[in-house]
Amino acid sequence: MKPSTSTIITGEESVVSPPIASVSGESSLSDMTQTVHFSSGNPRIGETRGVMHLFSDDAVSSSSSSSSSSSNLPIGRNPLVCVLGVPNHMTYADFCQFCGSFIQHILEMRTVRNDGIENRYSILIRFDSQESTDTFYQHFRGKQFNSLEQDVCRLLFTLDVQFTGYSGSIDHTQPSAAGPIEQPTCPVCLERLDQDTGGILTTMCNHSFHCSCISNWPDSSCPVCRYCQQQPENSVCCVCQTTENLWMCVICGVVGCGRYKGGHARRHWEETEHCYSLELETQRVWDYAGDNYVHRLIQSKTDGKLVELNSHGSLSKDGCGSCEYSDSGMTDALLNSKVDMIISEYNELLQAQLENQKQYFEKLLQNVKEETEQKVSEAASKAISQRLQKLQTRRDRCVKEKQFLEDDVWRNKITEMEEREKKAVRAKDEKIQALEEQLGKLMAQMDGEREVSEVKDSTVLPISTNTSSSGSGDASKKKSDRRKG
């Protein structure tokens, strides 16, 4: 199947450029082009797959035969280019701002993802003329997306884009060509998506907007279905690291596995009393306290929008939630009463959950307070016991010293020391007395020798007997006095 249209693929239609008459032979064309497989759409709803035939860089360099500025561009090019390797963090508004003044020459832009390349996407751009395309190519080829990063804009001319298949829950059938086809509208401004009035940008989830409308959307997600081009990392259980049957706590965001795996999500509810958990695969909310599902809105498999679940917890065949009054129509009074009932129910649910959380955190605070008091009490008891132990040791030492002083052995030792001291004093007195006697005898001897020497040196005179007797008496008296002295 080779469609004859010349627009970028939208949904199940493919876009092929007009026939190229300047290229001689299929072999030379295949040498100048390269094939890139791509996909678009929300994988959970529907995914469109296709192939892009791009002019390679060698084709651009090999066509430099003349001196004009357009001679370096490939022969047989179309007003259709592809920007490869755009970083995922770059939003639609950022890319529109990057295009600058060329945005008014753009008829259509389409965001696709390349197979085997993560964290990057590609954009197919169709211009209103070949001159605008060439100018855009020469101006932005090799230019940095911003001054803070090293990523550069890689531009390649696109030969054609072909649709290869579709997979999803929506039945994509070709519309009847006999009847008129209504032109779609922009979900933001509700105006017709006419390329003559302004450029059209199709997001990765196949929703189309005016470039001027999507430029005011700063988020990287789609304004319709909230599908984000920058997909998060795969979630794992915070305990066992498994990637199957995962549930996320609606209150604190903890991810755990279901009861058919390790049951860590239920264990989290038992520990924290966070009773609401979201199943990541089906986006359904489970209430552990009530042991049932409590969600009212789920994501439709048809278009990714949030729809209401019916009372039996299932969807209708077309992917939307069925309602009891859907066939006969619902009046404003019933609608208002139902809304009021839902609001009241959710308010009561929120109030009950807040009360449970209040009790839970009060219990945690009480446990912390009790643990703190217990630790303080244990520390005080330990300090008191250590102090008492030291005092008891000191007391025991004093008691031992007292007992040692009061012991009979020590008293006997004191008595022996006193007697020894008395004996030493007595011996000292006796020694002093003996020395005095010896000193007296020595002094008497010295006096006698002195008298003898005096007598020998003096002249002998005759004296009477009385005189001699009296003299001897006086001498003896002096000697006795000296001894006494």
C-alpha positions as CSV (number, residue, x, y, z in Angstrom):
1,M,0.0,0.0,0.0
2,K,1.4,3.3,-1.1
3,P,-0.7,6.3,-0.1
4,S,-0.7,9.4,-2.3
5,T,-1.0,12.0,0.5
6,S,1.8,14.3,1.4
7,T,1.2,14.9,5.1
8,I,2.9,13.4,8.1
9,I,1.1,10.3,9.5
10,T,-1.7,10.9,11.9
11,G,-3.0,7.7,13.5
12,E,-3.1,5.1,10.8
13,E,-2.4,7.2,7.7
14,S,1.1,7.4,6.3
15,V,2.8,10.3,4.6
16,V,4.8,9.9,1.5
17,S,6.5,12.7,-0.4
18,P,5.7,13.3,-4.1
19,P,7.5,11.2,-6.6
20,I,11.1,12.0,-7.1
21,A,12.1,12.4,-10.7
22,S,15.6,13.6,-10.2
23,V,17.0,10.5,-8.6
24,S,18.2,7.9,-11.1
25,G,17.5,4.4,-10.1
26,E,16.6,2.7,-6.8
27,S,20.2,1.6,-6.1
28,S,21.6,5.1,-5.9
29,L,18.6,6.2,-3.8
30,S,19.2,3.4,-1.3
31,D,22.8,4.4,-1.0
32,M,21.9,7.9,-0.1
33,T,19.2,7.1,2.5
34,Q,18.9,5.3,5.8
35,T,16.0,3.6,7.5
36,V,14.9,4.5,11.0
37,H,12.0,2.7,12.7
38,F,9.8,4.7,15.0
39,S,6.6,4.5,17.1
40,S,4.2,6.9,18.6
41,G,1.2,6.8,20.9
42,N,0.5,5.8,24.5
43,P,1.7,2.1,24.8
44,R,-1.0,1.4,27.3
45,I,-3.8,2.5,24.9
46,G,-2.5,2.1,21.4
47,E,0.8,2.3,19.6
48,T,1.5,3.3,15.9
49,R,4.6,2.0,14.3
50,G,6.3,3.1,11.1
51,V,9.5,3.6,9.1
52,M,11.3,6.9,8.2
53,H,13.6,7.0,5.1
54,L,16.1,9.8,5.8
55,F,18.9,11.2,3.7
56,S,22.2,10.3,5.3
57,D,25.0,12.8,6.1
58,D,27.0,11.3,3.2
59,A,24.3,12.3,0.8
60,V,24.7,15.9,1.9
61,S,28.5,16.0,1.6
62,S,28.6,14.1,-1.7
63,S,26.3,16.6,-3.5
64,S,28.8,19.5,-3.3
65,S,29.5,20.0,-7.0
66,S,28.7,23.7,-7.4
67,S,29.6,26.8,-5.4
68,S,26.1,27.9,-4.5
69,S,24.9,27.6,-0.9
70,S,22.3,25.0,-1.7
71,S,24.7,22.7,-3.5
72,N,25.6,20.9,-0.3
73,L,22.0,19.8,0.1
74,P,20.8,16.4,-1.2
75,I,19.1,16.2,-4.6
76,G,15.5,15.3,-4.5
77,R,14.9,16.6,-1.0
78,N,11.4,17.5,0.3
79,P,10.1,20.2,2.6
80,L,10.2,17.6,5.3
81,V,13.0,17.2,7.9
82,C,13.6,15.1,11.0
83,V,15.2,16.3,14.2
84,L,16.9,13.3,15.8
85,G,17.9,12.8,19.4
86,V,16.0,15.6,21.2
87,P,16.5,15.2,25.0
88,N,13.4,14.1,26.8
89,H,13.6,16.9,29.3
90,M,13.0,19.4,26.5
91,T,9.2,20.1,26.5
92,Y,7.0,21.0,23.5
93,A,7.1,24.6,24.5
94,D,10.9,24.5,24.7
95,F,11.2,23.1,21.2
96,C,8.8,25.7,19.8
97,Q,10.8,28.4,21.4
98,F,14.0,26.8,20.0
99,C,12.5,27.0,16.4
100,G,12.1,30.8,16.9
101,S,10.9,32.7,13.9
102,F,10.7,29.6,11.7
103,I,7.6,28.6,13.6
104,Q,5.4,30.6,11.2
105,H,6.7,28.6,8.2
106,I,6.0,25.2,9.9
107,L,2.8,23.5,8.8
108,E,3.0,20.4,10.9
109,M,5.2,18.8,13.6
110,R,5.0,15.3,15.0
111,T,6.8,13.8,17.9
112,V,7.8,10.1,17.7
113,R,10.2,7.8,19.6
114,N,12.9,5.9,17.9
115,D,13.3,2.2,18.6
116,G,16.2,1.3,20.8
117,I,16.9,4.9,22.0
118,E,15.9,5.9,25.5
119,N,15.6,9.3,27.0
120,R,15.3,10.9,23.6
121,Y,12.7,11.5,20.9
122,S,12.5,12.8,17.3
123,I,10.4,15.4,15.6
124,L,9.2,15.3,12.0
125,I,8.7,18.9,10.7
126,R,7.0,19.8,7.4
127,F,7.4,23.4,6.1
128,D,5.4,25.5,3.7
129,S,8.2,25.7,1.1
130,Q,11.5,24.1,0.2
131,E,13.3,27.4,0.7
132,S,12.1,27.6,4.3
133,T,13.2,24.0,4.8
134,D,16.7,24.7,3.4
135,T,17.1,27.8,5.5
136,F,16.0,26.0,8.6
137,Y,18.3,23.1,7.9
138,Q,21.4,25.3,7.3
139,H,20.6,27.5,10.4
140,F,19.9,24.8,13.0
141,R,22.1,21.9,11.8
142,G,24.7,21.2,14.5
143,K,23.4,24.0,16.8
144,Q,23.2,23.4,20.5
145,F,19.7,23.2,22.0
146,N,20.9,25.5,24.9
147,S,24.2,26.9,26.1
148,L,24.3,24.7,29.2
149,E,24.3,21.3,27.4
150,Q,26.4,19.7,24.8
151,D,23.5,18.2,22.9
152,V,23.3,19.5,19.3
153,C,20.5,19.5,16.8
154,R,20.9,16.7,14.3
155,L,18.9,17.5,11.2
156,L,18.3,15.1,8.3
157,F,16.1,15.5,5.2
158,T,13.2,13.0,5.1
159,L,12.5,11.2,1.9
160,D,9.2,9.6,3.1
161,V,7.4,8.2,6.1
162,Q,5.5,4.9,6.0
163,F,3.0,3.4,8.4
164,T,3.7,-0.3,9.2
165,G,1.3,-1.3,11.9
166,Y,-0.8,-0.6,14.9
167,S,-1.3,-2.4,18.2
168,G,-3.7,-1.4,21.0
169,S,-7.2,-1.6,22.3
170,I,-8.8,0.8,19.8
171,D,-10.2,-0.6,16.6
172,H,-8.5,1.6,13.9
173,T,-10.4,1.1,10.7
174,Q,-10.1,3.3,7.6
175,P,-12.9,5.9,7.5
176,S,-15.3,5.8,4.6
177,A,-14.1,8.0,1.8
178,A,-17.6,8.6,0.5
179,G,-18.8,10.6,3.5
180,P,-17.4,14.0,4.6
181,I,-14.7,13.9,7.2
182,E,-15.0,16.5,10.0
183,Q,-11.8,18.4,10.7
184,P,-10.6,18.0,14.3
185,T,-10.4,20.8,16.7
186,C,-7.6,22.0,19.1
187,P,-8.4,20.8,22.6
188,V,-7.0,24.1,24.0
189,C,-8.6,26.8,21.9
190,L,-11.4,24.6,20.4
191,E,-10.6,26.1,16.9
192,R,-10.2,24.0,13.8
193,L,-6.8,22.4,13.2
194,D,-6.2,24.1,9.9
195,Q,-2.6,24.2,8.6
196,D,-3.3,27.4,6.7
197,T,-4.1,29.4,9.9
198,G,-1.2,28.0,12.0
199,G,1.2,25.1,12.5
200,I,0.0,21.9,14.1
201,L,2.0,19.9,16.7
202,T,1.1,16.3,17.4
203,T,2.4,14.9,20.7
204,M,3.8,11.5,21.2
205,C,0.4,10.2,22.4
206,N,-1.2,11.2,19.0
207,H,-3.1,14.3,20.3
208,S,-2.8,17.4,18.1
209,F,-2.7,21.1,19.1
210,H,-1.9,24.4,17.5
211,C,1.8,25.3,18.0
212,S,0.7,28.6,19.5
213,C,-1.5,26.8,22.1
214,I,1.0,24.1,23.0
215,S,3.7,26.8,23.4
216,N,1.9,28.0,26.5
217,W,2.0,24.6,28.1
218,P,5.2,24.4,30.2
219,D,4.7,20.7,31.2
220,S,6.2,17.8,29.3
221,S,2.9,15.9,29.6
222,C,0.0,16.0,27.2
223,P,-2.8,18.4,28.2
224,V,-5.5,15.9,27.2
225,C,-4.4,12.5,28.6
226,R,-1.4,13.6,30.8
227,Y,0.9,11.1,29.0
228,C,4.4,12.3,29.7
229,Q,7.1,11.9,27.1
230,Q,9.7,11.7,29.8
231,Q,8.8,8.3,31.3
232,P,9.8,7.6,34.9
233,E,12.1,4.8,35.8
234,N,10.6,1.4,36.5
235,S,9.4,1.0,40.0
236,V,10.6,-1.7,42.3
237,C,9.6,-2.9,45.7
238,C,11.4,-1.0,48.4
239,V,12.1,-4.3,50.3
240,C,12.6,-7.2,47.9
241,Q,13.3,-5.1,44.7
242,T,10.8,-7.0,42.6
243,T,9.1,-5.4,39.6
244,E,5.9,-7.5,39.6
245,N,2.5,-6.9,41.3
246,L,3.5,-3.5,42.8
247,W,1.4,-1.3,45.0
248,M,2.1,2.3,46.0
249,C,0.9,3.8,49.2
250,V,-1.4,6.7,48.4
251,I,-0.5,8.6,51.6
252,C,3.3,8.4,51.7
253,G,4.3,6.9,48.3
254,V,6.1,3.8,49.5
255,V,6.1,1.1,46.8
256,G,5.7,-2.5,47.9
257,C,4.8,-5.8,46.4
258,G,1.4,-7.4,46.7
259,R,0.2,-10.3,48.8
260,Y,0.9,-12.8,46.0
261,K,4.6,-11.8,46.1
262,G,6.2,-10.8,49.3
263,G,3.3,-8.9,50.8
264,H,5.4,-5.9,51.7
265,A,2.6,-3.5,50.8
266,R,0.3,-5.1,53.3
267,R,3.1,-5.1,55.9
268,H,3.5,-1.4,55.3
269,W,-0.2,-0.9,56.1
270,E,0.2,-3.0,59.3
271,E,3.1,-0.9,60.4
272,T,1.8,2.6,59.5
273,E,-2.0,2.1,59.2
274,H,-1.9,3.7,55.7
275,C,-4.9,1.8,54.4
276,Y,-5.1,3.0,50.8
277,S,-2.8,1.6,48.2
278,L,-2.7,2.1,44.4
279,E,-2.0,-0.8,42.1
280,L,0.5,0.6,39.6
281,E,-0.6,-1.7,36.7
282,T,-4.3,-1.0,36.8
283,Q,-4.4,2.3,38.7
284,R,-7.0,0.9,41.1
285,V,-7.1,1.8,44.8
286,W,-7.4,-0.9,47.5
287,D,-8.6,-0.3,51.0
288,Y,-6.9,-2.6,53.4
289,A,-9.2,-1.7,56.3
290,G,-12.4,-2.3,54.3
291,D,-10.8,-5.1,52.2
292,N,-12.2,-3.8,48.9
293,Y,-11.6,-1.4,46.1
294,V,-12.6,2.2,46.8
295,H,-11.7,4.0,43.6
296,R,-14.3,5.8,41.5
297,L,-12.1,7.0,38.6
298,I,-9.7,5.0,36.5
299,Q,-7.8,5.6,33.3
300,S,-9.7,4.5,30.2
301,K,-8.0,2.1,27.8
302,T,-9.6,3.8,24.9
303,D,-8.2,7.3,25.0
304,G,-6.3,7.5,28.3
305,K,-8.9,9.8,30.0
306,L,-10.2,9.4,33.5
307,V,-13.6,7.8,33.5
308,E,-16.0,6.8,36.3
309,L,-16.2,3.1,37.4
310,N,-19.7,1.6,37.7
311,S,-21.1,0.1,40.9
312,H,-19.8,-3.4,40.0
313,G,-16.3,-2.1,39.5
314,S,-16.0,-2.9,35.8
315,L,-16.0,-1.0,32.5
316,S,-18.4,-1.3,29.6
317,K,-17.3,-2.7,26.3
318,D,-16.3,0.7,24.8
319,G,-14.0,1.4,27.7
320,C,-16.1,4.0,29.5
321,G,-17.9,3.5,32.8
322,S,-21.5,2.6,32.6
323,C,-24.2,4.2,34.6
324,E,-27.6,3.2,35.7
325,Y,-29.2,6.3,34.1
326,S,-27.0,6.5,31.0
327,D,-29.7,5.2,28.6
328,S,-32.6,7.4,29.7
329,G,-30.4,10.4,30.6
330,M,-29.7,12.0,33.9
331,T,-31.4,15.2,35.0
332,D,-29.6,18.1,36.6
333,A,-31.1,17.4,40.0
334,L,-29.9,13.8,39.9
335,L,-26.5,14.9,38.7
336,N,-26.2,17.5,41.5
337,S,-27.4,15.1,44.1
338,K,-24.9,12.5,43.0
339,V,-22.1,15.0,43.0
340,D,-23.1,16.2,46.5
341,M,-23.2,12.6,47.6
342,I,-19.8,11.9,46.2
343,I,-18.4,15.0,47.8
344,S,-19.9,14.2,51.1
345,E,-18.6,10.6,50.9
346,Y,-15.1,11.7,50.1
347,N,-15.2,14.4,52.8
348,E,-16.2,11.7,55.4
349,L,-13.5,9.4,54.0
350,L,-10.9,12.1,54.2
351,Q,-12.0,13.1,57.7
352,A,-11.8,9.5,58.8
353,Q,-8.4,9.0,57.3
354,L,-7.1,12.2,58.8
355,E,-8.4,11.1,62.2
356,N,-6.7,7.7,61.8
357,Q,-3.5,9.4,60.8
358,K,-3.8,11.7,63.9
359,Q,-4.2,8.7,66.1
360,Y,-1.3,7.0,64.4
361,F,1.1,9.9,64.8
362,E,-0.1,10.5,68.4
363,K,0.7,6.9,69.1
364,L,4.1,7.3,67.5
365,L,4.8,10.4,69.6
366,Q,3.7,8.6,72.7
367,N,6.0,5.7,71.9
368,V,8.9,8.1,71.4
369,K,8.1,9.9,74.7
370,E,7.9,6.6,76.5
371,E,11.2,5.4,75.0
372,T,12.8,8.7,75.9
373,E,11.6,8.5,79.5
374,Q,12.7,4.9,79.7
375,K,16.2,5.8,78.4
376,V,16.4,8.8,80.9
377,S,15.3,6.5,83.7
378,E,17.8,3.9,82.8
379,A,20.6,6.4,82.5
380,A,19.7,7.9,85.9
381,S,19.5,4.4,87.5
382,K,22.9,3.5,86.0
383,A,24.5,6.7,87.3
384,I,23.0,6.3,90.8
385,S,24.1,2.6,90.9
386,Q,27.6,3.6,89.9
387,R,27.7,6.3,92.6
388,L,26.4,3.9,95.2
389,Q,29.0,1.3,94.2
390,K,31.8,3.8,94.6
391,L,30.5,5.0,98.0
392,Q,30.1,1.4,99.1
393,T,33.7,0.6,98.1
394,R,35.0,3.6,100.0
395,R,33.0,2.7,103.1
396,D,34.3,-0.9,103.0
397,R,37.9,0.5,102.8
398,C,37.2,2.8,105.9
399,V,35.7,-0.1,107.8
400,K,38.8,-2.2,107.1
401,E,41.1,0.6,108.3
402,K,39.1,1.0,111.4
403,Q,39.2,-2.7,112.1
404,F,42.9,-2.8,111.5
405,L,43.4,0.1,114.0
406,E,41.2,-1.6,116.6
407,D,42.9,-5.0,116.3
408,D,44.9,-6.4,119.4
409,V,47.9,-7.1,117.3
410,W,48.3,-3.4,116.6
411,R,47.8,-2.6,120.3
412,N,50.5,-5.1,121.2
413,K,52.8,-3.5,118.7
414,I,52.2,-0.1,120.3
415,T,52.9,-1.5,123.8
416,E,56.1,-3.1,122.6
417,M,57.1,0.1,120.9
418,E,56.5,2.1,124.2
419,E,58.5,-0.4,126.3
420,R,61.3,-0.3,123.8
421,E,61.3,3.5,124.0
422,K,61.4,3.4,127.8
423,K,64.3,1.0,127.7
424,A,66.1,3.2,125.3
425,V,65.6,6.2,127.6
426,R,66.7,4.3,130.6
427,A,69.8,3.0,128.8
428,K,70.5,6.5,127.7
429,D,70.3,7.9,131.3
430,E,72.6,5.2,132.6
431,K,75.1,5.9,129.9
432,I,75.0,9.6,130.7
433,Q,75.5,8.9,134.4
434,A,78.5,6.6,133.6
435,L,80.0,9.2,131.4
436,E,79.6,11.9,134.2
437,E,81.4,9.6,136.6
438,Q,84.2,9.1,134.2
439,L,84.4,12.8,133.5
440,G,84.6,13.5,137.3
441,K,87.4,11.0,137.7
442,L,89.2,12.5,134.8
443,M,88.9,16.0,136.2
444,A,90.2,14.9,139.6
445,Q,93.1,13.2,138.0
446,M,93.9,16.3,136.0
447,D,93.8,18.5,139.1
448,G,96.2,16.1,141.0
449,E,98.7,16.2,138.2
450,R,98.5,20.0,138.1
451,E,99.2,20.3,141.8
452,V,102.1,17.9,141.6
453,S,103.6,19.9,138.8
454,E,103.2,23.1,140.8
455,V,104.8,21.6,143.8
456,K,107.7,20.5,141.9
457,D,108.2,23.9,140.4
458,S,107.9,25.9,143.7
459,T,110.7,26.4,146.4
460,V,110.5,24.3,149.6
461,L,110.4,26.4,152.8
462,P,110.6,25.1,156.4
463,I,107.2,25.3,158.0
464,S,106.0,24.3,161.3
465,T,104.1,21.1,161.9
466,N,100.8,22.9,162.5
467,T,101.2,24.9,159.4
468,S,101.9,21.8,157.4
469,S,99.0,20.0,158.9
470,S,96.7,22.9,158.3
471,G,98.0,23.3,154.8
472,S,97.3,19.7,154.1
473,G,93.8,20.1,155.5
474,D,93.1,23.0,153.3
475,A,94.4,21.2,150.3
476,S,92.3,18.2,151.0
477,K,89.3,20.5,151.4
478,K,89.9,22.2,148.0
479,K,90.1,18.8,146.3
480,S,86.8,17.8,147.8
481,D,85.3,21.1,146.7
482,R,86.6,20.6,143.2
483,R,85.1,17.1,143.0
484,K,81.8,18.4,144.1
485,G,82.1,21.1,141.6
